[in-house]
Amino acid sequence: MFAEPVIEKRMPSLAAAAAAGALMLGLSGCAAAEPVGAASAVSTSAADADAYAVVPEPGRTIAARAPEHAEELPGYRIAAVVPTATAGADRLAAALGAFAARAGAEVEVFSAADDGEVGDALAQAVETEPDLVIGLGEGVVDVFSLETAQRLDQQFLIVGAQVAEPTANVTAVIWPGATSRGAAASADGAIEAAAITERRGLDALAAGIASVRDGVTGIVLDLGE
């Protein structure tokens, strides 16, 4: 059993952000040839003496695989930027609440109704000096694209979207239907609000947070179908 997360809302937030549950994580298998593990090798090639040696410069998309065991993260501090106008953001917020409850992590939620508020929410999130700032959904992309490169000492994770040109401190997790690159670039396929579910959010959070904690950052993790 994990302790309930400490959730403090600095701005009006989604009620679902506090949702917690004991949802079990179970990623479907990815068919890509180079799975990245949140706690596993990035390449299956026998030539790789160092499993992470093949992790490239920021921006490459590689297949994600869930960690074998749920992490226990007591005291791990997450600041989440939640764009309330974005389709599916409430489901991703609920997934974050459930993930935090399971892992014992602490979460502060900063909600935003538009790009202007996303910028304010991001600034407030960074000011709390968390272990990780998470942006939920495509509504954070345009602001994160500009601001994260100016804050290289802070690690960021985007769930359900990606920035077009990530720096080494920005990791993203995408899946079919949730691949937006924001207004500046086309998405990797059709965007489908129905593809953003709490279960997909849980999978993405588990893979993305573990990857950041392993130091495998600046990449895009694809959950696959």
C-alpha positions in Angstrom: 0.0 0.0 0.0 1.2 3.5 -0.8 0.5 6.7 1.0 -2.1 9.0 -0.4 -0.5 11.8 -2.5 -0.3 15.3 -1.2 -2.2 17.3 -3.8 -2.3 21.1 -3.6 -4.1 23.1 -6.2 -2.6 26.5 -6.8 -5.1 27.5 -9.6 -8.7 26.3 -10.3 -8.2 22.7 -11.3 -10.0 19.7 -12.6 -11.8 17.7 -10.0 -10.5 14.6 -11.6 -6.9 15.6 -10.8 -7.4 14.3 -7.4 -8.8 10.9 -8.5 -6.9 8.0 -7.2 -7.2 4.4 -7.8 -5.4 1.1 -7.9 -5.4 0.7 -11.6 -3.0 -1.9 -12.7 -0.5 -1.0 -15.4 -0.4 -3.3 -18.5 1.0 -2.0 -21.7 0.3 -3.9 -24.8 3.4 -5.2 -26.6 5.2 -2.8 -28.9 6.4 -4.2 -32.2 9.2 -1.7 -32.7 12.7 -3.1 -33.0 14.2 -0.8 -30.5 12.1 -0.7 -27.3 13.2 1.7 -24.6 12.6 0.6 -21.2 11.9 2.8 -18.5 14.0 0.4 -16.6 15.2 -1.6 -19.5 17.6 -1.5 -22.4 17.0 0.9 -25.3 18.3 -1.4 -27.9 18.1 -5.2 -28.3 21.3 -5.3 -30.3 24.0 -7.6 -28.7 26.6 -5.1 -29.9 25.4 -2.6 -27.3 27.7 -2.9 -24.3 25.9 0.0 -22.6 22.2 -0.3 -23.0 21.7 3.5 -23.0 24.7 4.2 -25.2 22.4 4.3 -28.2 20.1 6.9 -26.8 20.6 9.7 -29.4 20.5 13.4 -29.4 17.1 14.9 -28.3 14.2 14.4 -30.6 14.3 10.7 -31.7 11.2 8.6 -31.3 11.6 5.1 -29.9 9.2 2.5 -28.7 8.3 2.6 -25.0 7.9 -0.3 -22.7 6.4 -0.2 -19.2 8.7 -0.9 -16.2 8.4 -4.4 -15.0 7.4 -3.3 -11.5 5.5 -0.2 -10.3 7.8 2.3 -8.8 7.6 3.5 -5.2 8.3 7.2 -5.2 7.7 8.5 -1.6 8.7 12.1 -1.5 9.0 12.5 -5.3 7.5 15.9 -6.2 5.5 16.4 -9.4 4.1 19.7 -10.6 1.4 19.2 -13.2 0.3 21.8 -15.8 -3.3 20.9 -16.8 -4.9 22.8 -19.8 -8.6 22.6 -18.9 -9.8 23.3 -22.4 -7.9 20.4 -24.0 -9.9 17.3 -24.9 -8.9 14.4 -22.6 -6.9 16.5 -20.1 -9.3 15.6 -17.3 -8.7 11.9 -18.0 -4.9 12.4 -18.0 -5.2 14.3 -14.7 -7.2 11.4 -13.2 -4.5 9.1 -14.4 -1.9 11.2 -12.7 -3.8 11.2 -9.4 -4.0 7.4 -9.6 -0.3 7.1 -10.5 0.7 9.3 -7.6 -1.5 7.4 -5.1 0.0 4.1 -6.2 3.6 5.4 -6.1 3.4 7.6 -3.1 4.4 10.7 -5.0 3.4 14.2 -4.2 1.5 16.2 -6.8 0.7 19.9 -7.2 -1.8 20.8 -10.0 -1.7 24.1 -11.9 -4.7 24.5 -14.2 -4.9 26.8 -17.2 -7.8 27.8 -19.5 -5.7 29.1 -22.4 -2.1 29.6 -23.6 -1.7 32.7 -21.5 -2.6 30.8 -18.4 -0.5 27.8 -19.4 2.5 30.1 -19.3 1.6 31.4 -15.9 0.9 27.8 -14.7 4.3 26.6 -16.0 6.1 29.5 -14.3 4.4 28.7 -11.0 5.1 25.0 -11.4 8.8 25.6 -11.9 9.0 27.9 -9.0 8.1 25.1 -6.6 11.3 23.4 -7.6 9.8 19.9 -8.2 11.6 16.8 -9.3 9.5 16.9 -12.5 7.1 19.2 -14.3 4.5 17.3 -16.3 2.4 18.8 -19.0 -0.9 16.9 -19.8 -2.1 16.9 -23.4 -1.7 18.9 -26.5 -2.8 22.1 -24.8 0.7 22.6 -23.2 2.8 22.1 -26.4 3.1 25.6 -27.8 4.1 27.2 -24.5 6.3 24.3 -23.4 8.1 24.5 -26.8 9.2 28.0 -26.0 9.7 27.9 -22.3 11.4 24.6 -21.6 14.5 25.4 -23.6 15.0 28.4 -21.3 14.9 26.2 -18.2 17.5 23.5 -18.8 18.0 22.8 -15.2 14.4 21.5 -14.9 13.2 18.2 -16.2 9.9 18.1 -18.1 7.6 15.4 -19.3 4.7 15.8 -21.8 2.0 13.2 -21.8 -0.1 12.7 -24.9 1.8 15.2 -27.1 5.3 16.3 -28.0 7.3 19.3 -28.9 8.6 19.6 -32.4 12.3 20.2 -31.3 12.8 18.9 -27.8 15.9 19.8 -25.8 17.6 17.3 -23.5 15.4 18.2 -20.6 12.1 17.5 -22.3 10.8 13.9 -22.6 7.4 13.0 -24.2 5.1 10.0 -24.4 2.8 9.6 -27.3 0.5 6.9 -28.8 -1.8 6.7 -31.8 -4.3 9.6 -31.7 -2.2 11.5 -29.2 0.8 12.8 -31.2 0.3 16.5 -31.5 3.3 18.7 -32.0 1.3 21.9 -31.4 0.6 24.7 -33.9 4.1 24.8 -35.3 4.3 21.3 -36.8 2.0 18.6 -38.1 1.1 15.7 -35.8 2.3 12.1 -36.4 -1.1 11.0 -37.7 -4.7 11.9 -36.9 -5.5 13.4 -33.5 -8.4 11.6 -31.8 -9.8 12.7 -28.5 -11.2 9.2 -27.8 -7.6 7.9 -27.9 -6.8 9.8 -24.6 -8.0 7.5 -21.9 -7.0 7.1 -18.2 -5.5 3.7 -18.9 -3.3 5.2 -21.7 -2.3 8.0 -19.3 -1.3 5.6 -16.6 0.9 3.7 -19.1 2.4 6.9 -20.4 3.2 8.2 -16.9 4.8 5.0 -15.8 7.1 4.7 -18.8 7.8 8.5 -19.0 8.6 9.0 -15.3 10.8 5.9 -15.1 12.7 7.0 -18.2 13.3 10.4 -16.7 14.5 8.9 -13.5 16.8 6.6 -15.4 18.4 9.7 -17.1 17.0 8.8 -20.6 15.6 12.2 -21.5 15.1 14.4 -24.5 13.4 11.6 -26.4 9.9 10.7 -27.5 8.5 7.4 -26.2 5.8 5.8 -28.4 3.5 3.5 -26.5 2.2 2.0 -29.8 -1.3 0.5 -30.3 
